[in-house]
């Protein structure tokens, strides 16, 4: 038979050669994919004859690749079920199989073409079951670690205190607690006013916990503790590339973190005027604008603010915006100082001593009546925080099982003595010392505990300030 160029036979042969080349290329590509697979791979036809495999599988069997291609799978693999899957068409995933005395995890997956099994793909997922157990253990440990940090984060973001944990039964305190419980149910903005150490943060926690937002986050911000230059990015966050040194991923601000919950802005009086304008926008528009953002972002946040200063007086001085003041002062809770609710002092003493005994490991059987009277007579400029600090100090200095008046800081006893003298004046030296101690406490309180700033305000050196703190046993 003569085959003419471009004749039908010639064209048929060329077409067949092209298809054969394409099949070869596809086979080579499939083999390359199999060879680069991380796990051992084996492919058999429906009857169980090995069509393809990779070096990993051959090494696992302890054979060369050329030794297994074309053979029936039962000849080279112990306890195999590849040929059975070729007959049933049912996949077998992550099955345990023993080969050469080693346990491994294998999968057998049928490949269909026009409704019939065309091949079966087998993979060795773990060449040793111990590898699977090791991975499983590692994953379980990671899961536990992740859950631990998640729980810790939830604890930090949620309220730790309730109205029941705010100790005291005086009418002055009960009145504020009742109002706090009522407004907690609403979504109104609240302003907490009270001296340092009165428990404003406890009220913020309790209000959040009683609100319908109680399951959401409670984010706490001390406006006095953040430098003015960083306050905007801390509150509102920033986008990628917003400024030099910004994180590539950007950063969420406190308001975004508080979305769906409550943000507690402590020391709100220290917020710069520029930031007060931005905070006013949040209250009015319910949206924030991160640094570098193209458009504002909506936030669903309740604001609780706190201050130990007279905001209205700051408004009159031009140091606080009047429009922000009225926005914040929808409901004000004026938390009484400890000297305004001295009937609560015995209860607080009992509570703190019980707690401090556990924390310090120092046993205490009680406190003498004379010592209680001295504590009742003291003015407590540092309020509840100062009371706790005084009681903790007494545990370390007391000589017996019971706290006596002599165990208390000298300033507490001297203040009582001054009051007991004629007209409450005492000696000139006592009056001067009392005035000096009060001035030091006030300076430290107004400087938020910063001793260097307090010394500068008082016009004395830092070393002189520490000497006087030691002399007057100042704990606040």
C-alpha positions in Angstrom: 0.0 0.0 0.0 1.4 3.3 -1.1 1.0 6.1 1.5 0.9 9.5 -0.2 1.8 12.7 1.6 -1.3 14.6 2.7 -3.4 11.6 1.8 -6.0 10.4 4.2 -3.8 7.6 5.6 -0.9 10.1 6.1 -3.2 12.6 7.8 -4.6 9.8 10.1 -1.1 8.8 11.1 -0.1 12.4 11.8 -3.2 12.9 13.9 -2.6 9.7 15.9 1.1 10.6 16.5 -0.1 14.0 17.8 -2.5 12.4 20.2 0.1 9.9 21.3 2.5 12.8 22.0 -0.2 14.6 24.0 -0.9 11.5 26.0 2.8 11.1 26.7 3.1 14.7 27.8 0.1 14.4 30.1 1.6 11.2 31.5 4.9 12.8 32.1 3.2 15.8 33.8 1.2 13.4 36.1 4.4 11.5 36.9 6.2 14.8 37.8 3.3 15.8 40.0 3.4 12.5 41.8 7.2 12.6 42.2 6.9 16.0 43.9 4.2 14.9 46.3 5.2 15.1 49.9 3.6 11.8 50.7 3.9 8.3 49.1 1.6 7.9 46.1 0.7 4.8 44.1 -1.8 4.4 41.2 -3.3 1.1 40.0 -5.7 0.1 37.4 -9.2 -1.3 38.3 -7.7 -4.8 38.4 -4.9 -3.8 40.8 -1.9 -3.6 38.4 0.5 -0.7 39.3 0.5 2.0 36.7 2.5 4.7 38.5 4.2 5.5 41.8 6.7 7.9 43.2 10.1 7.3 44.8 8.8 8.0 48.3 6.3 5.0 48.1 9.0 2.8 46.6 11.4 3.7 49.3 8.8 2.9 51.9 8.3 -0.5 50.4 12.1 -1.0 50.3 12.1 -1.4 46.5 13.2 0.4 43.4 10.5 2.1 41.3 11.3 0.0 38.3 10.7 -3.2 40.4 7.1 -2.4 41.1 5.7 -0.7 38.0 3.5 -3.2 36.1 3.2 -5.7 38.8 0.0 -6.6 40.6 -0.3 -4.7 43.9 -0.7 -7.9 45.9 2.8 -8.9 44.8 4.5 -5.9 46.3 2.3 -4.5 49.1 1.5 -6.5 52.2 -2.2 -6.5 53.4 -3.2 -4.2 50.4 -6.8 -3.4 49.5 -6.1 -1.3 46.4 -7.5 -4.0 44.1 -10.6 -4.4 46.3 -11.3 -0.6 46.1 -10.9 -1.0 42.3 -13.7 -3.5 42.3 -16.0 -1.8 44.8 -15.5 1.8 43.9 -15.8 2.7 47.6 -13.0 5.1 49.0 -11.2 4.1 52.1 -9.8 7.2 54.0 -7.1 7.1 56.7 -7.1 3.4 57.3 -4.5 1.7 59.4 -2.3 -0.8 57.5 0.7 -2.9 58.5 3.5 -3.2 56.0 6.9 -4.8 56.6 6.1 -4.8 60.3 5.4 -1.1 60.4 2.0 0.5 61.1 1.0 3.3 58.7 -2.0 5.3 57.8 -3.2 4.9 54.1 -6.0 6.2 52.0 -7.4 4.5 48.8 -9.4 6.7 46.5 -11.1 5.4 43.3 -11.0 7.6 40.2 -14.1 7.4 37.9 -14.4 7.9 34.2 -17.9 7.8 32.6 -19.3 6.2 35.8 -16.7 3.4 35.9 -13.5 3.0 38.0 -10.6 4.0 35.8 -7.9 3.9 38.5 -7.3 3.8 42.3 -4.9 6.3 44.0 -3.2 5.2 47.2 -1.4 7.5 49.5 0.7 6.9 52.6 -0.2 9.7 55.0 1.9 8.6 58.0 4.6 6.0 57.6 4.5 5.4 61.3 1.4 5.6 63.4 3.6 7.2 66.1 4.0 10.1 63.7 0.2 10.5 63.7 0.1 10.3 67.5 2.9 12.9 67.8 1.1 15.3 65.4 -2.2 14.7 67.2 -0.5 15.4 70.5 1.1 18.6 69.1 -2.2 19.8 67.7 -4.0 19.1 71.0 -1.3 21.0 72.9 -1.6 23.9 70.5 -5.4 23.8 70.9 -5.1 23.9 74.7 -2.6 26.8 74.5 -4.9 28.7 72.2 -7.9 28.2 74.4 -5.9 29.2 77.5 -4.8 32.5 75.9 -8.4 33.1 74.6 -9.8 32.5 78.1 -7.2 34.9 79.5 -8.0 37.5 76.9 -11.7 37.1 77.6 -11.1 37.5 81.3 -9.1 40.7 80.8 -11.7 42.1 78.4 -14.7 41.3 80.7 -15.9 42.9 83.9 -14.3 41.5 87.0 -16.5 43.2 89.6 -20.3 43.5 90.2 -22.3 45.7 92.4 -22.2 43.0 95.1 -18.4 43.3 95.2 -18.6 47.0 96.0 -18.5 46.7 99.8 -20.4 49.0 102.1 -23.9 49.4 103.5 -23.9 53.2 104.3 -26.8 55.1 102.8 -24.4 57.4 100.9 -23.0 54.4 99.0 -26.2 52.5 98.6 -27.8 55.5 97.0 -25.1 55.6 94.3 -25.3 51.8 93.8 -29.0 52.0 93.3 -28.7 54.7 90.6 -25.8 52.8 89.0 -27.9 49.6 88.8 -30.8 51.5 87.1 -28.7 53.3 84.5 -26.7 50.1 83.8 -29.8 48.7 82.0 -29.9 51.6 79.5 -27.2 52.6 77.0 -26.7 56.1 78.2 -23.3 57.7 78.7 -22.2 57.8 82.3 -19.8 60.1 84.2 -18.2 58.7 87.4 -17.0 61.5 89.7 -15.0 60.8 92.8 -11.7 61.3 94.6 -8.8 59.1 93.8 -9.2 55.7 95.5 -13.0 55.7 95.9 -13.6 52.8 93.5 -14.6 54.5 90.2 -13.2 51.6 88.2 -15.2 49.1 90.3 -18.4 51.0 89.4 -17.4 50.9 85.7 -17.0 47.1 85.8 -20.3 46.7 87.7 -22.3 48.9 85.2 -20.8 47.0 82.2 -21.6 43.7 83.8 -25.2 44.6 84.6 -25.8 46.0 81.0 -27.0 44.1 78.0 -23.4 44.6 76.7 -22.1 42.4 79.6 -21.0 39.6 77.3 -19.0 42.0 75.2 -15.6 43.6 75.9 -14.8 46.2 78.5 -11.8 48.2 77.4 -10.1 50.4 79.9 -8.1 53.5 79.0 -6.3 55.9 81.4 -6.2 59.1 79.5 -3.5 60.6 81.8 -1.1 57.7 81.3 -0.9 58.0 77.4 1.3 60.7 75.9 -0.7 63.3 74.0 1.1 62.4 70.7 0.0 58.8 70.9 -3.5 59.2 72.3 -5.3 59.4 68.9 -3.7 56.3 67.5 -4.4 54.4 70.8 -8.0 55.4 70.8 -8.8 55.2 67.1 -6.0 53.1 65.6 -4.3 53.6 62.2 -4.1 52.1 58.8 -1.2 50.6 57.0 1.3 53.3 55.9 -0.4 56.0 58.0 3.0 57.3 59.2 6.6 56.3 59.4 7.0 53.3 61.7 3.4 52.2 61.4 2.8 48.4 61.3 2.1 47.0 57.9 -1.1 45.5 59.1 -2.2 48.7 60.8 -3.5 48.7 64.3 -6.9 48.6 65.9 -7.7 51.3 68.4 -9.4 51.0 71.8 -12.8 52.0 70.3 -12.6 49.2 67.7 -11.6 46.7 70.3 -14.6 47.8 72.5 -17.1 47.4 69.6 -20.2 45.8 70.9 -19.1 46.5 74.5 -18.0 49.4 76.8 -15.0 51.7 76.9 -14.0 53.1 80.2 -12.2 56.5 79.9 -10.5 57.1 83.2 -9.0 60.5 84.1 -11.1 62.1 81.2 -10.1 65.6 82.5 -6.5 65.0 81.3 -7.6 64.5 77.6 -6.2 67.2 75.3 -8.7 69.7 73.8 -7.9 68.4 70.3 -8.8 64.8 71.3 -11.9 66.1 73.1 -13.2 67.3 69.7 -12.7 63.8 68.2 -14.4 62.1 71.2 -17.4 64.4 70.8 -17.7 63.2 67.2 -17.8 59.6 68.4 -20.6 60.4 70.9 -22.6 62.3 68.2 -22.0 60.3 65.1 -21.2 56.8 66.5 -18.2 56.6 64.2 -14.4 56.8 64.4 -11.8 57.7 61.8 -8.5 55.8 62.2 -5.3 57.7 61.2 -4.8 57.3 57.5 -8.3 56.0 56.8 -10.2 57.0 53.7 -13.6 57.2 55.5 -15.1 56.9 59.0 -15.9 53.5 60.5 -19.1 52.9 62.5 -18.7 51.7 66.1 -21.2 50.4 68.7 -19.7 51.4 72.0 -21.0 52.7 75.3 -18.8 55.3 77.0 -18.2 55.4 80.7 -15.9 58.3 81.8 -14.4 59.0 85.1 -12.7 62.0 86.8 -11.5 63.1 90.2 -11.7 66.7 89.2 -14.5 69.2 88.9 -15.1 69.2 85.1 -17.5 72.2 85.3 -14.7 74.2 86.9 -12.4 73.1 84.1 -15.0 74.2 81.5 -15.1 77.7 83.1 -11.3 77.8 82.9 -11.3 76.8 79.2 -9.5 73.5 79.8 -12.5 71.3 79.0 -15.0 71.6 76.2 -18.5 72.6 77.5 -20.3 70.6 74.7 -18.3 67.4 75.6 -19.0 68.0 79.3 -22.8 68.0 78.7 -22.5 65.0 76.4 -20.7 63.0 79.0 -22.7 64.3 82.0 -26.0 62.6 80.9 -26.0 60.7 84.2 -23.4 61.4 86.9 -22.6 59.0 89.7 -20.9 61.0 92.5 -19.1 58.3 94.4 -18.7 59.3 98.1 -15.3 59.5 99.7 -14.4 57.2 102.6 -14.7 60.1 105.1 -18.3 60.6 103.9 -19.2 56.9 104.7 -17.1 56.1 107.7 -19.7 53.6 108.9 -18.4 51.3 106.2 -14.8 51.3 107.6 -15.2 48.3 110.0 -16.6 46.2 107.2 -13.8 47.2 104.9 -11.2 46.5 107.6 -12.6 43.0 108.1 -12.7 42.3 104.3 -9.2 43.6 103.6 -7.6 41.8 106.6 -9.1 38.5 105.5 -7.9 39.1 101.9 -4.4 40.3 102.9 -3.9 37.4 105.3 -4.2 35.0 102.3 -2.1 37.2 100.0 0.8 37.8 102.4 0.6 34.6 104.5 0.8 36.7 107.7 -1.7 35.5 110.3 -3.8 38.1 112.0 -6.4 37.5 114.7 -8.1 40.9 114.6 -7.7 44.6 115.4 -8.0 46.4 118.8 -10.9 48.8 119.4 -8.5 51.7 120.0 -6.9 51.1 116.5 -10.3 50.9 114.9 -11.2 54.3 116.6 -8.0 55.8 115.2 -8.9 54.6 111.7 -12.4 55.9 112.1 -11.1 59.3 113.1 -8.6 59.6 110.2 -9.6 61.8 107.2 -8.5 59.2 104.5 -7.4 61.5 101.7 -6.4 58.4 99.7 -9.8 56.8 100.4 -10.3 53.0 100.1 -6.9 52.4 98.4 -5.1 54.2 101.2 -7.0 52.1 103.8 -5.9 48.9 102.1 -2.3 50.1 101.9 -2.3 51.0 105.6 -3.7 47.6 106.7 -1.1 45.8 104.5 1.7 47.8 106.2 0.4 47.0 109.6 0.7 43.2 108.9 4.4 43.6 108.3 5.1 45.8 111.3 2.8 44.4 114.0 4.5 42.6 116.9 1.6 40.4 118.1 -1.3 38.5 116.6 -3.6 41.5 116.9 -3.2 44.9 115.3 -2.8 47.7 117.8 -2.9 51.5 117.5 0.9 51.5 117.8 1.1 49.4 114.6 -0.6 52.1 112.6 1.3 54.8 110.7 2.3 57.7 112.9 0.3 60.2 110.7 -3.0 58.5 111.6 -2.3 58.7 115.4 -0.9 62.3 115.1 -4.0 63.5 113.3 -6.2 62.1 116.1 -4.0 63.7 118.7 -4.2 67.1 116.9 -8.0 66.9 116.9 -8.1 66.0 120.6 -6.0 69.1 121.6 -7.6 72.5 122.5 -9.8 73.7 119.6 -8.4 70.9 117.5 -5.2 73.0 116.8 -2.6 71.0 118.8 1.0 72.3 119.0 2.4 74.5 116.3 4.9 71.8 115.3 2.0 69.2 115.0 -0.1 71.7 112.9 2.9 72.3 110.6 3.6 68.6 110.2 0.0 67.9 109.6 -0.2 70.6 106.9 3.0 69.4 105.3 1.8 65.8 105.2 -1.5 66.8 103.7 0.2 68.9 101.1 2.4 66.0 100.1 -0.5 63.6 99.8 -2.5 66.0 97.7 0.5 66.7 95.4 1.1 62.9 94.9 -2.6 62.3 94.3 -2.9 65.1 91.8 0.2 63.9 90.0 -1.2 60.4 89.8 1.5 58.9 92.0 4.4 60.4 90.0 6.9 61.4 92.7 9.1 63.5 90.5 6.3 65.7 89.3 4.9 65.9 92.9 8.3 67.1 94.1 8.5 69.7 91.3 5.0 70.9 92.3 6.0 71.2 95.9 9.3 73.0 95.1 11.5 70.4 96.8 14.0 67.8 95.5 12.9 64.2 94.9 15.2 62.9 97.7 13.6 65.4 100.2 10.1 64.2 99.1 11.1 60.6 99.8 12.5 61.5 103.2 9.2 63.3 104.2 7.1 60.3 102.8 9.1 58.1 105.1 8.8 60.5 108.0 5.0 60.8 107.8 4.5 57.2 106.7 2.6 58.3 103.6 1.2 55.3 101.8 -0.9 57.1 99.1 
